[in-house]
Amino acid sequence: MNPTIGQPLKRVDGWLKVTGSARYAAEFALPKLVHAALIQSPIAKGRLTTLDLAAAKAAPGVIDILTRANGPHFPPYPADLTKPGSPGENRVPLQDDELHWVGQHVGVVIAESLDDARYAVSLVRPDCAAAAPLLTLDDPAAQKNATMPEKWVGTEELQVARGEVAAALAFAPNEYRLEVIYTTPIENHNPIEAYSTTAHWTAPDQLLLHDATRGIKQLQKVVANAFQLPLENVRIVSPFVGGAFGSKGFQWSHTLLAAAAARLVRRAVKLTFTRAQMFDSAGQRAETVQQFAVAAGNDGKLTALHHQTTTHCSPVAEYPEPCGNMSRMLYACPAVEVSHRLVHLNYTTPCPMRAPGEAPGVFALECVVDELAHQLRIDPLQFRLTNYAEEDEFEKKPWSGKRLRECYARGAEKFGWAKRQPAPRSMPAPDGSLLGWGMATAIYPAKQQPAAAHAILSADALLTIRSATHEIGTGTYTTMSQLAAHALGLSLENVHFELGDSQFPQAPVNGGSWLTASVGSAVLAVCAELKKKVVELAGSWPNDIAGLKDALARSDQPQIEAGAKAEPDKEEREKFSFHSFGALFVEVRVDSLGQVRVTRATGVYDVGRILNPRLARSQIYGGIIFGLGMALMEATIPDLQTGRIVNANLAEYHVPVCADIPEFDIDFLDEPDPHMPDLGARGIGEIGIVGAPAAIANAIFHATGKRVRDLPITPDKLI
Amino acid sequence: MTPFTYSRASDPQSAIEGVAANAQAKFLGGGTNLVDLMKMGVETPAQLVDINRLALTQVEELPNNGGVRIGALVRNSDLAEHQLITARYPVLSEALLSGASPQLRNLATTGGNLLQRTRCYYFYDPAFPMCNKRNPGSGCGALEGYNRIHAILGQSEQCIATHPSDMCVAMAALDAVVRVQGPQGERTIPFADFHRLPGATPNIETNLRPNELITAVDLPAMPLATRSHYLKVRDRASYAFALVSVAAILEMDRGTIRSARVALGGVAHKPWRATQAEKKLAGQQPNETTFRAAAEAELAAAKGYKYNSFKIELAKRAIRQALTTVATMA
C-alpha cells in the first residue's frame, strides 16, 4: 500500500493527453456527423431586418440553415440562473431580432463539411437597422442605465460600508492620503480548446451532447429546460475539457443552437468556435475602472479605504466583476466602503474569468497599498504587516486558518527581500536596464459545494468511483484517485476515477477553486461507505489486494457498490471566514525601450494541505503566468466606432510565451486547514493569479519610478 | 474560405504561365500569410499555383566574390541557420530568428516573406468597411481607429499600415536585389524599389508586374557587414510583430564610422531605409551625441496618431540602442 497523499505523483491521464488519445468535446466522431457554423451580427446595436439566405442555401454541401424563422421556441432560461449578479446570459437565442453586440448569434448554417458551412456563412447577407451603440464606460448615455447590483452570484455583498470613511479621509493630512484610479481592460479566457458542442438526437426526445463544459449538471438543466425534456433525457458526456479559466460554464447560446440544428437536419451536428468567436461569443472579463481613496495614520495604520468599481456588462445579463470583495477585509481598517457600479454596453456578455473580482481587484488594491507605503516611506512588506487583519473584519469572524505572516516571512527570506533598496531606480543592471523588486499579497476564498459520488468495487478488487465533475486540465482524475487510494489503502493502479458524464452523481460546476474540497469530500465519503459495506461482509477491511479479492470471492455478490454525498459543514462555515493566502515576490528587468521581463518569482502559499505537490506547483505556475499576461500584455481591444474587436486572434491578443516565463521558486506551507473538511485541503486553481499583476506592477515602479495604473503595462507606457 | 482550384507547377515558366492564364490566380509558397488571409476572406484567389516543387531552394555563393544568392523558396528557418548567412550577414539571421515562431519559420519562404501583407486590423478583417488596400476608395479605418501598430513615416491619408516583416528590414539594410521572372523574361529590382509607399494607391504594395515570380534575392558582397545588429522591440519576448525594429551595420575605420547602414521596421508601409540617419553617422565618432543626432534626423519627419505617437520616441531610442550595441562590438 503506497502512501499517495502529499506525493508528487504524475497525472494518471498524462499519457492519454500527451499522445492525443484523451477525447475532447470536438473529437467524438458520430455516424453521419455534419458541421455547423454560426451566423453572427455585423453590428453592435440595432435590429435584424432581413437575413438573405439564398446564396448560402445554394452553396455546396449546405443542408439547411437554422434561423429565428425555422428555429424552436425556447422558453426563458431557468430563473435561478438569471438572477441579477449571476454569470451567463438571460436572453435565449433566436426569439427576437434585437442585436446587442457584434458577433451575437443569429443563425447556424449546417453543411456536410466544416469548410462548406463556413463558406456558406460568408454568403449570408444580413440587413440591419443599426442604432448608435454604447461602447465606453464614460459614455453619458451608458451612464444613464448604470445599476448598483446588490450581490454577486447571489452570495457576496457588493455595496458595503463600515465606519466613517468620509470623515477619516477628510481628517487625514494630504501626505497620509491617496486618491487614484486603476483600470483593467477587457480580457478573454482563451483556453487552447475552443468551445465545441456535438449534438445527437438518439431518439426524438433523447439528446446526447458532447460539450466543452465545466458545468455538466447545470448545462443538462439548461438544455432540458430549453427543449422541455425530462432531465434524464439529456445526457452530456465530456471526459476532458481543454482549459476553461472561467469560460465554459453558464448558459450560452451555442449549445442550444447546436441541439436545435441537429433536430432540424436530423443528423448529429458539431459546432466548434473559431478563435475569433472565442472573443465575442461566450464570455470575457469585463473592463474595470477602480477608484480608490485611502488614508493612514502616522503609525502606518490604515484609517480609511474606499474602493469604487465601475464595470460593464452586455445588455442581456447582469453580471458585475466583483473587484472590491477582498478590499472588504484583506487589511485591518476601521472605515471601509466598497461599491460596484454596472454599466450596460454593447459588447458580448462578461462572465467570471480566473479569480473573478480578485484578479483585477486585488491588483488594484495591492498597488494602492504599495503606493501608500511608498508615500509613507514604509517598506511595502512592513506596511502589510502593520495592517495585518487578525480576523475577517467584514464578516466579523475568525479565519479558519491564516498563516499569511509565515508566507510573508518565508517568501521574503527566499527572495532576499531584506536586500532591497527602497528608492525607485536604485538597482541598475550592468546592461543599462533597471531591476525592480515588488511584492503583493494573494488571497482567495476557500469554498465547498455539495457533491456526490458512487463507488463500485469489482470482484478483482478494482475500484471505480464516479462523479459528474470535470477535468479542465487541473488534474481531477489524479487527485480524486489519490484520495480514494489513500482512503482505502489501495495502490493508484487499483483505482479508476470517472467523470464528465451527466448520468454520474451530482457535482458542482468547476469553479471557485472548490473542486478538491467538494468532490474530494464526496470521494472520501463514498470510500468510507464502501469500506463499511465490506467490513459488514468480511468482518474487517482486508490489508491487501489478495485479502480484498478473497473477501469479495467469499461474499455472494458480483461487486459491491456504495453511494455518498458530502456537504459543507454549515456550523463551521458560519463560524469562520475561509480563505487561502499567499505572498508573491518578483523581480523585473525593464530596458530603455520599455520592455519588461519578469526574471524571478518567489511565492509562498497557505492553501491548506497539499494533496499532490507536482500538480499544485503547476497550478501556481499557471496562475502566476496568467497574472503575468494580465500585467504585461492581455487586452481585448474593440474598435470604438463599430464595437468590433480588432485583435480577436492569438497573434495579436498576447498571452505569455515560454520566453516570457520567469524562474520560479514556489513553496507551500502545507498545513491542513482544521476547519475545512477531511484532509484540510483548500483549492489552488485561482490564487496563483491573484497578486501576480500587482507584484509585477509594483516591481516595475521600483525599477523605473513610473506608476502605471492602467493594465496592461506595455512598452509604450514606460518610455 | 472561398472555393478555388489548385495546381502544382514544376518549373518557373509553367508557374508563370499558370498564373497568367487566370486573372484571379496567385502563387502559393509557404502559405503562412496567404492561407491565413484566405481564411479571413481578405484574399479570394480563384486559383492557387503551388510553387513549392520549384528548384529555388538553394543558398549559394555568387561567382567572383559576388555575394550570396538566396532561392525564393528557401525557408526562413534554413536561411537563418545557413552558414553563408550567419558568417557574412548575421543581421539577416538575427532578423529572421526574431520573427514569427519556429513552426511558421519552417514553412515561410524568402519570396513569400517579401510579399507579407500588413497586420493592420482594418485590413485584416473584411467586416471593417473602410480599407483603401482591400477596397480602394473606401477610406482608412485605422486613421481614426485603433492605430497603435501603425506607421509614423512615409504614410499617407489613404493608408497608415506598416509592413510586418523582420527579414525585409535586414535585407533593406543590406542593399539586397530581388530577382524576378515574368512573361517578358527576367529582371532585377533593387530592394529599396521593391516595396512602395502607400500614396494614393495603398492597394499596390510592390513594383512587381503582373504574373511576375520572385525567383531569388541576391545579397551583395559586403565584407564588413559582420559588425551589425537587429534590434526588435515588441510586446512580448517572442511571437510578436515589431513595434519598432532596427537593422544596423557600421563600417568602422580606426575609431571613426566610415559608413552606416540602418533600416527600420514597424514604422512604415515598407522596410524603411534610414538614409537621414546614415548621413549623420558617416565620418563621425561612434558616441551618444552622434547616435542621438542620427536618430533625431531620421524621425524629424515622423508623424504619430492617437495610439502610436509613442513609436517616435521608441524608434529614436531603438536606433540609439542598436547603434550603441554595434559600436561596442569587438
Chai-1 contact restraints between the chains, C-beta under 6 A:
chainA,res_idxA,chainB,res_idxB,connection_type,confidence,min_distance_angstrom,max_distance_angstrom,comment,restraint_id
A,S122,B,G41,contact,1.0,0.0,6.0,A-B,restraint_1
A,S592,B,R317,contact,1.0,0.0,6.0,A-B,restraint_2
A,L593,B,V233,contact,1.0,0.0,6.0,A-B,restraint_3
A,L593,B,R317,contact,1.0,0.0,6.0,A-B,restraint_4
A,L593,B,A318,contact,1.0,0.0,6.0,A-B,restraint_5
A,M633,B,D235,contact,1.0,0.0,6.0,A-B,restraint_6
A,M633,B,R236,contact,1.0,0.0,6.0,A-B,restraint_7
A,I637,B,Y146,contact,1.0,0.0,6.0,A-B,restraint_8
A,D639,B,G145,contact,1.0,0.0,6.0,A-B,restraint_9
A,D639,B,Y146,contact,1.0,0.0,6.0,A-B,restraint_10
A,V646,B,Y121,contact,1.0,0.0,6.0,A-B,restraint_11
A,V646,B,Y146,contact,1.0,0.0,6.0,A-B,restraint_12
A,H654,B,D235,contact,1.0,0.0,6.0,A-B,restraint_13
A,H654,B,R236,contact,1.0,0.0,6.0,A-B,restraint_14
A,V657,B,R236,contact,1.0,0.0,6.0,A-B,restraint_15
A,V657,B,S238,contact,1.0,0.0,6.0,A-B,restraint_16
A,V657,B,Y239,contact,1.0,0.0,6.0,A-B,restraint_17
A,A659,B,A237,contact,1.0,0.0,6.0,A-B,restraint_18
A,A659,B,S238,contact,1.0,0.0,6.0,A-B,restraint_19
A,D660,B,R236,contact,1.0,0.0,6.0,A-B,restraint_20
A,D660,B,A237,contact,1.0,0.0,6.0,A-B,restraint_21
A,T714,B,D235,contact,1.0,0.0,6.0,A-B,restraint_22
A,D716,B,F310,contact,1.0,0.0,6.0,A-B,restraint_23
A,I719,B,E313,contact,1.0,0.0,6.0,A-B,restraint_24
A,I719,B,L314,contact,1.0,0.0,6.0,A-B,restraint_25
